[in-house]
Amino acid sequence: MNQERAGADYLENLVVYRNGGTLCARISGPVNRESSRAFQQHLDFVMGEGRFALMVDLGSADFLDSDGIRWLQQLQSAALAAENEVRLTVRTGSRIDRTVNLNH
């Protein structure tokens, strides 16, 4: 499978919508190197320039590997540099919740 097709497949796991002044990104499936690359490209397009709050909802995600964690850290760093905010939501007690708490 070529990278372009793989990215398109992962975008099926990303739903982006606005809730007032917050941009919400609901993610399902894996959060790994390939998926996070596709998610970031789409979010860059949607976010554009300007101030925003971004809520990343991982409640339906299958797993978060080290590349996914790195992506979330880079997303947060970029948002802070632009004086924006990133919030993360996870399912309490899930594998992702435990992973995030280990890295907190």
C-alpha positions in Angstrom: 0.0 0.0 0.0 1.5 3.4 -0.9 1.8 6.1 1.7 -0.8 8.4 0.1 -3.4 5.6 0.3 -2.4 4.7 3.8 -2.8 8.3 4.9 -6.3 8.4 3.3 -7.2 5.2 5.2 -6.2 6.7 8.5 -8.2 9.9 7.8 -11.3 7.6 8.0 -10.4 7.4 11.8 -10.4 11.2 12.2 -13.5 13.4 12.7 -12.9 17.1 13.0 -15.6 19.6 14.0 -16.0 22.9 15.8 -17.8 23.2 19.2 -18.0 27.0 19.8 -14.4 28.3 19.9 -12.9 24.8 20.2 -11.7 22.7 17.3 -12.4 19.0 18.2 -10.6 16.1 16.7 -12.1 12.7 17.5 -9.7 9.8 16.7 -10.4 6.1 16.5 -8.1 3.3 15.5 -4.4 3.3 16.2 -2.3 6.4 17.0 1.1 5.5 15.6 3.6 6.9 13.2 1.6 6.5 10.0 -1.7 7.7 11.4 -0.3 10.7 13.3 1.4 11.9 10.1 -2.0 11.8 8.3 -3.8 13.4 11.3 -1.2 16.2 11.5 -1.4 17.0 7.8 -5.2 17.2 8.0 -5.2 19.3 11.2 -2.6 21.7 9.7 -5.0 22.2 6.8 -8.1 22.7 9.1 -6.4 24.8 11.8 -4.7 27.3 9.5 -3.4 30.4 11.3 -4.9 32.1 14.3 -5.8 31.3 17.9 -7.7 28.3 18.8 -8.3 25.6 21.4 -7.9 22.1 20.2 -9.5 19.1 22.0 -8.0 15.8 20.9 -10.5 13.0 21.9 -8.8 9.6 22.1 -11.7 7.9 23.8 -12.3 5.7 20.7 -8.6 5.2 19.8 -7.3 1.6 19.9 -3.8 2.3 21.2 -1.2 5.0 21.4 2.4 4.0 20.7 5.6 6.0 21.3 5.3 7.8 17.9 1.7 8.8 18.8 3.0 10.2 22.1 5.7 12.1 20.3 3.1 13.5 17.9 0.9 14.7 20.8 3.9 16.3 22.5 4.8 18.1 19.2 1.2 19.1 18.8 1.2 20.6 22.2 4.6 22.4 21.8 3.5 23.9 18.5 0.2 25.1 20.1 1.9 26.7 23.0 4.4 28.4 20.8 1.4 30.0 18.9 -0.3 30.8 22.2 -3.0 28.2 21.6 -4.2 25.4 23.8 -4.4 21.6 23.4 -6.6 19.4 25.6 -6.6 15.6 25.6 -9.6 13.4 26.5 -9.3 9.7 27.1 -11.5 6.9 28.4 -10.7 6.5 32.2 -8.9 3.2 32.9 -8.2 2.5 29.2 -4.7 1.5 27.9 -4.3 5.0 26.5 -5.2 6.5 29.9 -2.5 4.4 31.6 0.0 5.2 28.8 -0.6 8.9 29.1 -0.4 8.8 32.9 2.9 7.1 32.7 4.3 9.9 30.5 2.7 12.7 32.6 
